[in-house]
Amino acid sequence: MSDQLPDRLSVNPNSPFYDEAILARGVGVRFKGVEKNNVEEYCVSEGWVRLSAGKTLDRAGNPMTVKLKGPVEPYFRETSEA
């Protein structure tokens, strides 16, 4: 597996941008230089992230999201194994 993250990635299994193998490795996202833990989807080339808005759900049962624009930096989280 490569160490290159895709340009666009989603945590929703129904999305065409969902990739279980990459998500299993652990992906972190920095948005405007700040670590975000509630990212539902990101796109580096277009410069946006979708963040879940609390615990609210839409009528299909998916989390409500807010789309924010700015610099996006995805990375693989390092696992500390001693």
VMD Tcl script that builds the backbone (N, CA, C; Angstrom):
set m [mol new atoms 246]
animate dup $m
set s [atomselect $m all]
$s set {name element resname resid chain x y z} {
  {N N MET 1 A 0.850 -1.176 0.000}
  {CA C MET 1 A 0.000 0.000 0.000}
  {C C MET 1 A 0.893 1.237 0.000}
  {N N SER 2 A 0.512 2.252 -0.729}
  {CA C SER 2 A 1.320 3.459 -0.823}
  {C C SER 2 A 1.106 4.348 0.397}
  {N N ASP 3 A 2.044 5.261 0.581}
  {CA C ASP 3 A 1.931 6.240 1.660}
  {C C ASP 3 A 1.276 7.523 1.177}
  {N N GLN 4 A 0.644 7.476 0.009}
  {CA C GLN 4 A -0.024 8.628 -0.582}
  {C C GLN 4 A -1.509 8.581 -0.236}
  {N N LEU 5 A -2.023 9.654 0.320}
  {CA C LEU 5 A -3.450 9.737 0.610}
  {C C LEU 5 A -4.198 10.230 -0.624}
  {N N PRO 6 A -5.451 9.815 -0.800}
  {CA C PRO 6 A -6.219 10.287 -1.956}
  {C C PRO 6 A -6.570 11.765 -1.815}
  {N N ASP 7 A -6.879 12.387 -2.935}
  {CA C ASP 7 A -7.258 13.795 -2.952}
  {C C ASP 7 A -8.567 14.010 -2.196}
  {N N ARG 8 A -9.449 13.021 -2.249}
  {CA C ARG 8 A -10.750 13.133 -1.595}
  {C C ARG 8 A -11.048 11.830 -0.875}
  {N N LEU 9 A -11.539 11.916 0.354}
  {CA C LEU 9 A -11.815 10.732 1.162}
  {C C LEU 9 A -13.029 10.991 2.034}
  {N N SER 10 A -13.865 9.962 2.196}
  {CA C SER 10 A -15.075 10.065 3.002}
  {C C SER 10 A -15.142 8.890 3.974}
  {N N VAL 11 A -15.767 9.105 5.140}
  {CA C VAL 11 A -15.954 8.024 6.107}
  {C C VAL 11 A -17.308 7.335 5.936}
  {N N ASN 12 A -18.141 7.830 5.015}
  {CA C ASN 12 A -19.460 7.254 4.762}
  {C C ASN 12 A -19.323 6.082 3.776}
  {N N PRO 13 A -19.696 4.860 4.179}
  {CA C PRO 13 A -19.569 3.703 3.286}
  {C C PRO 13 A -20.395 3.813 2.002}
  {N N ASN 14 A -21.408 4.657 1.959}
  {CA C ASN 14 A -22.222 4.821 0.761}
  {C C ASN 14 A -21.608 5.787 -0.250}
  {N N SER 15 A -20.546 6.457 0.126}
  {CA C SER 15 A -19.904 7.442 -0.749}
  {C C SER 15 A -18.959 6.753 -1.730}
  {N N PRO 16 A -18.838 7.269 -2.952}
  {CA C PRO 16 A -17.870 6.704 -3.902}
  {C C PRO 16 A -16.419 7.005 -3.495}
  {N N PHE 17 A -16.205 7.899 -2.535}
  {CA C PHE 17 A -14.864 8.267 -2.082}
  {C C PHE 17 A -14.473 7.548 -0.796}
  {N N TYR 18 A -15.226 6.536 -0.400}
  {CA C TYR 18 A -14.949 5.739 0.793}
  {C C TYR 18 A -13.882 4.694 0.464}
  {N N ASP 19 A -12.875 4.546 1.322}
  {CA C ASP 19 A -11.833 3.540 1.141}
  {C C ASP 19 A -11.499 2.942 2.507}
  {N N GLU 20 A -12.023 1.759 2.760}
  {CA C GLU 20 A -11.881 1.127 4.070}
  {C C GLU 20 A -10.427 0.830 4.420}
  {N N ALA 21 A -9.615 0.422 3.441}
  {CA C ALA 21 A -8.218 0.079 3.710}
  {C C ALA 21 A -7.434 1.295 4.193}
  {N N ILE 22 A -7.660 2.441 3.586}
  {CA C ILE 22 A -6.952 3.650 4.004}
  {C C ILE 22 A -7.439 4.118 5.370}
  {N N LEU 23 A -8.739 4.070 5.603}
  {CA C LEU 23 A -9.280 4.502 6.886}
  {C C LEU 23 A -8.819 3.604 8.026}
  {N N ALA 24 A -8.587 2.316 7.736}
  {CA C ALA 24 A -8.120 1.381 8.766}
  {C C ALA 24 A -6.711 1.729 9.238}
  {N N ARG 25 A -5.924 2.359 8.386}
  {CA C ARG 25 A -4.564 2.767 8.766}
  {C C ARG 25 A -4.571 3.957 9.708}
  {N N GLY 26 A -5.644 4.701 9.752}
  {CA C GLY 26 A -5.739 5.865 10.617}
  {C C GLY 26 A -5.358 7.131 9.880}
  {N N VAL 27 A -6.324 7.957 9.589}
  {CA C VAL 27 A -6.095 9.198 8.852}
  {C C VAL 27 A -6.446 10.371 9.758}
  {N N GLY 28 A -5.547 11.323 9.838}
  {CA C GLY 28 A -5.787 12.558 10.569}
  {C C GLY 28 A -5.918 13.695 9.572}
  {N N VAL 29 A -6.607 14.753 9.978}
  {CA C VAL 29 A -6.797 15.902 9.095}
  {C C VAL 29 A -6.522 17.183 9.877}
  {N N ARG 30 A -5.661 18.021 9.303}
  {CA C ARG 30 A -5.451 19.363 9.825}
  {C C ARG 30 A -6.170 20.321 8.883}
  {N N PHE 31 A -7.022 21.154 9.452}
  {CA C PHE 31 A -7.756 22.144 8.674}
  {C C PHE 31 A -7.371 23.519 9.198}
  {N N LYS 32 A -6.787 24.343 8.339}
  {CA C LYS 32 A -6.262 25.660 8.715}
  {C C LYS 32 A -5.264 25.531 9.860}
  {N N GLY 33 A -4.475 24.446 9.845}
  {CA C GLY 33 A -3.440 24.238 10.852}
  {C C GLY 33 A -3.917 23.664 12.170}
  {N N VAL 34 A -5.204 23.361 12.293}
  {CA C VAL 34 A -5.774 22.840 13.538}
  {C C VAL 34 A -6.239 21.404 13.318}
  {N N GLU 35 A -5.886 20.516 14.241}
  {CA C GLU 35 A -6.290 19.116 14.179}
  {C C GLU 35 A -7.804 19.008 14.357}
  {N N LYS 36 A -8.467 18.331 13.432}
  {CA C LYS 36 A -9.920 18.130 13.504}
  {C C LYS 36 A -10.214 16.646 13.660}
  {N N ASN 37 A -11.089 16.310 14.609}
  {CA C ASN 37 A -11.445 14.916 14.875}
  {C C ASN 37 A -12.838 14.557 14.384}
  {N N ASN 38 A -13.588 15.516 13.875}
  {CA C ASN 38 A -14.968 15.254 13.450}
  {C C ASN 38 A -15.141 15.426 11.944}
  {N N VAL 39 A -14.117 15.098 11.159}
  {CA C VAL 39 A -14.170 15.246 9.703}
  {C C VAL 39 A -14.913 14.062 9.095}
  {N N GLU 40 A -15.948 14.339 8.323}
  {CA C GLU 40 A -16.705 13.306 7.630}
  {C C GLU 40 A -16.158 13.083 6.220}
  {N N GLU 41 A -15.664 14.150 5.589}
  {CA C GLU 41 A -15.144 14.071 4.226}
  {C C GLU 41 A -14.221 15.254 4.003}
  {N N TYR 42 A -13.205 15.057 3.140}
  {CA C TYR 42 A -12.342 16.172 2.779}
  {C C TYR 42 A -11.983 16.106 1.306}
  {N N CYS 43 A -11.562 17.246 0.754}
  {CA C CYS 43 A -11.048 17.334 -0.611}
  {C C CYS 43 A -9.895 18.334 -0.600}
  {N N VAL 44 A -8.688 17.850 -0.879}
  {CA C VAL 44 A -7.504 18.696 -0.829}
  {C C VAL 44 A -7.484 19.675 -1.996}
  {N N SER 45 A -7.740 19.192 -3.222}
  {CA C SER 45 A -7.629 20.045 -4.405}
  {C C SER 45 A -8.643 21.190 -4.407}
  {N N GLU 46 A -9.837 20.944 -3.871}
  {CA C GLU 46 A -10.857 21.992 -3.825}
  {C C GLU 46 A -10.778 22.791 -2.527}
  {N N GLY 47 A -10.028 22.302 -1.524}
  {CA C GLY 47 A -9.816 23.032 -0.279}
  {C C GLY 47 A -11.037 23.124 0.615}
  {N N TRP 48 A -11.658 21.984 0.948}
  {CA C TRP 48 A -12.792 21.998 1.864}
  {C C TRP 48 A -12.841 20.728 2.703}
  {N N VAL 49 A -13.546 20.825 3.824}
  {CA C VAL 49 A -13.829 19.674 4.688}
  {C C VAL 49 A -15.303 19.718 5.055}
  {N N ARG 50 A -15.862 18.553 5.324}
  {CA C ARG 50 A -17.217 18.448 5.883}
  {C C ARG 50 A -17.053 17.952 7.312}
  {N N LEU 51 A -17.524 18.755 8.252}
  {CA C LEU 51 A -17.441 18.423 9.667}
  {C C LEU 51 A -18.822 18.077 10.190}
  {N N SER 52 A -18.898 17.051 11.038}
  {CA C SER 52 A -20.184 16.712 11.630}
  {C C SER 52 A -20.566 17.799 12.623}
  {N N ALA 53 A -21.843 18.146 12.630}
  {CA C ALA 53 A -22.358 19.217 13.488}
  {C C ALA 53 A -23.016 18.599 14.711}
  {N N GLY 54 A -22.222 18.247 15.676}
  {CA C GLY 54 A -22.740 17.662 16.905}
  {C C GLY 54 A -23.289 16.264 16.679}
  {N N LYS 55 A -24.354 15.932 17.395}
  {CA C LYS 55 A -24.949 14.595 17.291}
  {C C LYS 55 A -26.232 14.601 16.469}
  {N N THR 56 A -26.527 15.703 15.807}
  {CA C THR 56 A -27.762 15.795 15.033}
  {C C THR 56 A -27.691 14.938 13.777}
  {N N LEU 57 A -28.823 14.370 13.397}
  {CA C LEU 57 A -28.912 13.503 12.229}
  {C C LEU 57 A -29.948 14.053 11.257}
  {N N ASP 58 A -29.739 13.769 9.973}
  {CA C ASP 58 A -30.758 14.145 8.991}
  {C C ASP 58 A -31.829 13.055 8.953}
  {N N ARG 59 A -32.814 13.196 8.087}
  {CA C ARG 59 A -33.905 12.214 8.087}
  {C C ARG 59 A -33.499 10.845 7.570}
  {N N ALA 60 A -32.357 10.741 6.897}
  {CA C ALA 60 A -31.851 9.446 6.444}
  {C C ALA 60 A -30.975 8.782 7.507}
  {N N GLY 61 A -30.748 9.477 8.628}
  {CA C GLY 61 A -29.944 8.914 9.709}
  {C C GLY 61 A -28.460 9.220 9.595}
  {N N ASN 62 A -28.074 10.064 8.644}
  {CA C ASN 62 A -26.679 10.466 8.483}
  {C C ASN 62 A -26.407 11.708 9.320}
  {N N PRO 63 A -25.165 11.887 9.774}
  {CA C PRO 63 A -24.870 13.082 10.568}
  {C C PRO 63 A -25.020 14.360 9.741}
  {N N MET 64 A -25.536 15.401 10.374}
  {CA C MET 64 A -25.611 16.709 9.737}
  {C C MET 64 A -24.186 17.240 9.634}
  {N N THR 65 A -23.854 17.852 8.504}
  {CA C THR 65 A -22.496 18.324 8.295}
  {C C THR 65 A -22.470 19.800 7.911}
  {N N VAL 66 A -21.305 20.390 8.134}
  {CA C VAL 66 A -21.040 21.769 7.754}
  {C C VAL 66 A -19.827 21.741 6.842}
  {N N LYS 67 A -19.916 22.405 5.692}
  {CA C LYS 67 A -18.806 22.443 4.740}
  {C C LYS 67 A -18.032 23.741 4.944}
  {N N LEU 68 A -16.723 23.605 5.252}
  {CA C LEU 68 A -15.864 24.753 5.464}
  {C C LEU 68 A -14.747 24.758 4.439}
  {N N LYS 69 A -14.354 25.929 3.983}
  {CA C LYS 69 A -13.298 26.049 2.984}
  {C C LYS 69 A -12.025 26.584 3.623}
  {N N GLY 70 A -10.897 26.039 3.159}
  {CA C GLY 70 A -9.598 26.458 3.650}
  {C C GLY 70 A -8.572 25.383 3.334}
  {N N PRO 71 A -7.324 25.596 3.750}
  {CA C PRO 71 A -6.275 24.606 3.476}
  {C C PRO 71 A -6.491 23.316 4.266}
  {N N VAL 72 A -6.378 22.179 3.566}
  {CA C VAL 72 A -6.607 20.861 4.155}
  {C C VAL 72 A -5.308 20.062 4.069}
  {N N GLU 73 A -4.887 19.461 5.192}
  {CA C GLU 73 A -3.668 18.652 5.232}
  {C C GLU 73 A -3.983 17.278 5.832}
  {N N PRO 74 A -4.273 16.274 5.004}
  {CA C PRO 74 A -4.476 14.926 5.546}
  {C C PRO 74 A -3.132 14.242 5.774}
  {N N TYR 75 A -3.093 13.327 6.726}
  {CA C TYR 75 A -1.867 12.581 7.022}
  {C C TYR 75 A -2.235 11.262 7.689}
  {N N PHE 76 A -1.305 10.314 7.643}
  {CA C PHE 76 A -1.492 9.044 8.337}
  {C C PHE 76 A -1.070 9.238 9.780}
  {N N ARG 77 A -1.898 8.804 10.705}
  {CA C ARG 77 A -1.553 8.877 12.124}
  {C C ARG 77 A -0.541 7.805 12.437}
  {N N GLU 78 A 0.450 8.167 13.211}
  {CA C GLU 78 A 1.491 7.209 13.592}
  {C C GLU 78 A 0.999 6.393 14.778}
  {N N THR 79 A 1.194 5.105 14.717}
  {CA C THR 79 A 0.848 4.231 15.829}
  {C C THR 79 A 2.118 3.958 16.609}
  {N N SER 80 A 2.092 4.213 17.907}
  {CA C SER 80 A 3.273 3.986 18.727}
  {C C SER 80 A 3.233 2.572 19.295}
  {N N GLU 81 A 4.049 1.722 18.732}
  {CA C GLU 81 A 4.139 0.327 19.177}
  {C C GLU 81 A 5.481 0.133 19.826}
  {N N ALA 82 A 5.471 -0.216 21.106}
  {CA C ALA 82 A 6.738 -0.360 21.843}
  {C C ALA 82 A 7.134 -1.798 21.962}
}
mol reanalyze $m
mol bondsrecalc $m
mol representation Tube
mol addrep $m
